[in-house]
Amino acid sequence: VQLQASGGGLAQAGGSLRLSCVASGSVNVMAWYRQYPGEQREWVAVINSGGATNYVDSVKGRFTISRDNAKNTVYLQMNSLKPEDTAVYYCKAVRVMARGSLHYWGQGTVVTVSS
């Protein structure tokens, strides 16, 4: 499975951006991570095939993850952006198999929030 992320860019604090990530095949779990310079990638939001979601505390109430299973696409709607949301954002997908799971990463998309 290949993942293609898009939608990053520059926004002002308080503004919004929408990230998209298209998977080339069906997957079970889709998620967004972000990475600050010099730091490890951190989990931001996750959604399973049934639509259940979870978020890191720092984005709750501001970010919304959603997916279109027919299009194998996951979205991250980011509202009320803060400068500390500036990072490289990565999508991740997991395909659950009979014996274990396969994990896939997309290329990063840069989000820059100016104060």
Contacts in CASP RR format, 6 or more apart in sequence:
PFRMAT RR
TARGET T0000
AUTHOR 0000-0000-0000
METHOD contacts of the structure
MODEL  1
VQLQASGGGLAQAGGSLRLSCVASGSVNVMAWYRQYPGEQREWVAVINSG
GATNYVDSVKGRFTISRDNAKNTVYLQMNSLKPEDTAVYYCKAVRVMARG
SLHYWGQGTVVTVSS
1 23 0 8 1.000
1 24 0 8 1.000
1 25 0 8 1.000
1 27 0 8 1.000
1 93 0 8 1.000
1 95 0 8 1.000
1 102 0 8 1.000
1 104 0 8 1.000
2 23 0 8 1.000
2 24 0 8 1.000
2 104 0 8 1.000
2 106 0 8 1.000
3 21 0 8 1.000
3 22 0 8 1.000
3 23 0 8 1.000
3 24 0 8 1.000
3 91 0 8 1.000
3 92 0 8 1.000
3 93 0 8 1.000
3 104 0 8 1.000
3 105 0 8 1.000
3 106 0 8 1.000
3 107 0 8 1.000
4 21 0 8 1.000
4 22 0 8 1.000
4 24 0 8 1.000
4 106 0 8 1.000
4 107 0 8 1.000
5 19 0 8 1.000
5 20 0 8 1.000
5 21 0 8 1.000
5 89 0 8 1.000
5 90 0 8 1.000
5 91 0 8 1.000
5 106 0 8 1.000
5 107 0 8 1.000
5 108 0 8 1.000
5 109 0 8 1.000
6 19 0 8 1.000
6 20 0 8 1.000
6 21 0 8 1.000
6 109 0 8 1.000
7 17 0 8 1.000
7 18 0 8 1.000
7 19 0 8 1.000
7 20 0 8 1.000
7 109 0 8 1.000
8 17 0 8 1.000
8 19 0 8 1.000
8 89 0 8 1.000
8 109 0 8 1.000
8 110 0 8 1.000
8 111 0 8 1.000
9 17 0 8 1.000
9 109 0 8 1.000
9 110 0 8 1.000
9 111 0 8 1.000
9 112 0 8 1.000
10 112 0 8 1.000
10 113 0 8 1.000
10 114 0 8 1.000
11 17 0 8 1.000
11 81 0 8 1.000
11 111 0 8 1.000
11 112 0 8 1.000
11 113 0 8 1.000
11 114 0 8 1.000
12 81 0 8 1.000
12 113 0 8 1.000
12 114 0 8 1.000
13 81 0 8 1.000
13 82 0 8 1.000
13 83 0 8 1.000
13 113 0 8 1.000
13 114 0 8 1.000
13 115 0 8 1.000
14 79 0 8 1.000
14 80 0 8 1.000
14 81 0 8 1.000
14 82 0 8 1.000
14 113 0 8 1.000
15 79 0 8 1.000
15 80 0 8 1.000
15 81 0 8 1.000
15 113 0 8 1.000
16 77 0 8 1.000
16 78 0 8 1.000
16 79 0 8 1.000
16 80 0 8 1.000
16 81 0 8 1.000
17 78 0 8 1.000
17 81 0 8 1.000
17 111 0 8 1.000
18 75 0 8 1.000
18 76 0 8 1.000
18 77 0 8 1.000
18 78 0 8 1.000
19 32 0 8 1.000
19 75 0 8 1.000
19 76 0 8 1.000
19 78 0 8 1.000
19 89 0 8 1.000
19 91 0 8 1.000
19 109 0 8 1.000
19 111 0 8 1.000
20 73 0 8 1.000
20 74 0 8 1.000
20 75 0 8 1.000
21 30 0 8 1.000
21 32 0 8 1.000
21 73 0 8 1.000
21 74 0 8 1.000
21 75 0 8 1.000
21 91 0 8 1.000
21 93 0 8 1.000
21 106 0 8 1.000
22 71 0 8 1.000
22 72 0 8 1.000
22 73 0 8 1.000
23 30 0 8 1.000
23 72 0 8 1.000
23 73 0 8 1.000
23 74 0 8 1.000
23 93 0 8 1.000
23 104 0 8 1.000
24 72 0 8 1.000
25 72 0 8 1.000
26 69 0 8 1.000
26 72 0 8 1.000
26 95 0 8 1.000
27 49 0 8 1.000
27 72 0 8 1.000
27 93 0 8 1.000
27 94 0 8 1.000
27 95 0 8 1.000
27 104 0 8 1.000
28 48 0 8 1.000
28 49 0 8 1.000
28 94 0 8 1.000
28 95 0 8 1.000
28 96 0 8 1.000
28 101 0 8 1.000
29 46 0 8 1.000
29 47 0 8 1.000
29 48 0 8 1.000
29 49 0 8 1.000
29 93 0 8 1.000
29 94 0 8 1.000
29 96 0 8 1.000
30 46 0 8 1.000
30 47 0 8 1.000
30 65 0 8 1.000
30 67 0 8 1.000
30 74 0 8 1.000
30 91 0 8 1.000
30 92 0 8 1.000
30 93 0 8 1.000
30 94 0 8 1.000
31 43 0 8 1.000
31 44 0 8 1.000
31 45 0 8 1.000
31 46 0 8 1.000
31 47 0 8 1.000
31 65 0 8 1.000
31 74 0 8 1.000
31 91 0 8 1.000
31 92 0 8 1.000
31 93 0 8 1.000
31 94 0 8 1.000
32 43 0 8 1.000
32 44 0 8 1.000
32 45 0 8 1.000
32 46 0 8 1.000
32 65 0 8 1.000
32 74 0 8 1.000
32 76 0 8 1.000
32 89 0 8 1.000
32 90 0 8 1.000
32 91 0 8 1.000
32 92 0 8 1.000
33 41 0 8 1.000
33 42 0 8 1.000
33 43 0 8 1.000
33 44 0 8 1.000
33 89 0 8 1.000
33 90 0 8 1.000
33 91 0 8 1.000
33 92 0 8 1.000
34 41 0 8 1.000
34 42 0 8 1.000
34 44 0 8 1.000
34 85 0 8 1.000
34 87 0 8 1.000
34 88 0 8 1.000
34 89 0 8 1.000
34 90 0 8 1.000
34 111 0 8 1.000
35 41 0 8 1.000
35 42 0 8 1.000
35 87 0 8 1.000
35 88 0 8 1.000
35 90 0 8 1.000
36 42 0 8 1.000
36 86 0 8 1.000
36 87 0 8 1.000
41 90 0 8 1.000
42 56 0 8 1.000
43 56 0 8 1.000
44 55 0 8 1.000
44 56 0 8 1.000
44 59 0 8 1.000
44 63 0 8 1.000
44 76 0 8 1.000
44 89 0 8 1.000
45 53 0 8 1.000
45 54 0 8 1.000
45 55 0 8 1.000
45 56 0 8 1.000
45 59 0 8 1.000
45 63 0 8 1.000
45 65 0 8 1.000
45 76 0 8 1.000
46 53 0 8 1.000
46 54 0 8 1.000
46 65 0 8 1.000
47 53 0 8 1.000
47 65 0 8 1.000
47 66 0 8 1.000
47 67 0 8 1.000
47 74 0 8 1.000
49 69 0 8 1.000
51 67 0 8 1.000
53 64 0 8 1.000
53 65 0 8 1.000
55 61 0 8 1.000
55 63 0 8 1.000
55 65 0 8 1.000
58 84 0 8 1.000
59 78 0 8 1.000
59 85 0 8 1.000
61 80 0 8 1.000
62 78 0 8 1.000
62 79 0 8 1.000
62 80 0 8 1.000
62 81 0 8 1.000
63 76 0 8 1.000
63 77 0 8 1.000
63 78 0 8 1.000
63 79 0 8 1.000
64 76 0 8 1.000
64 77 0 8 1.000
64 79 0 8 1.000
65 74 0 8 1.000
65 75 0 8 1.000
65 76 0 8 1.000
65 77 0 8 1.000
66 74 0 8 1.000
66 75 0 8 1.000
66 77 0 8 1.000
67 73 0 8 1.000
67 74 0 8 1.000
67 75 0 8 1.000
68 75 0 8 1.000
74 91 0 8 1.000
74 93 0 8 1.000
76 89 0 8 1.000
78 85 0 8 1.000
78 111 0 8 1.000
81 111 0 8 1.000
81 113 0 8 1.000
82 113 0 8 1.000
83 113 0 8 1.000
83 114 0 8 1.000
83 115 0 8 1.000
84 113 0 8 1.000
85 111 0 8 1.000
85 113 0 8 1.000
86 111 0 8 1.000
86 112 0 8 1.000
86 113 0 8 1.000
87 110 0 8 1.000
87 111 0 8 1.000
88 108 0 8 1.000
88 109 0 8 1.000
88 110 0 8 1.000
88 111 0 8 1.000
89 108 0 8 1.000
89 109 0 8 1.000
89 110 0 8 1.000
89 111 0 8 1.000
90 105 0 8 1.000
90 106 0 8 1.000
90 107 0 8 1.000
90 108 0 8 1.000
90 109 0 8 1.000
91 105 0 8 1.000
91 106 0 8 1.000
91 108 0 8 1.000
92 103 0 8 1.000
92 104 0 8 1.000
92 105 0 8 1.000
92 106 0 8 1.000
93 103 0 8 1.000
93 104 0 8 1.000
94 101 0 8 1.000
94 102 0 8 1.000
94 103 0 8 1.000
94 104 0 8 1.000
95 101 0 8 1.000
95 102 0 8 1.000
95 104 0 8 1.000
END
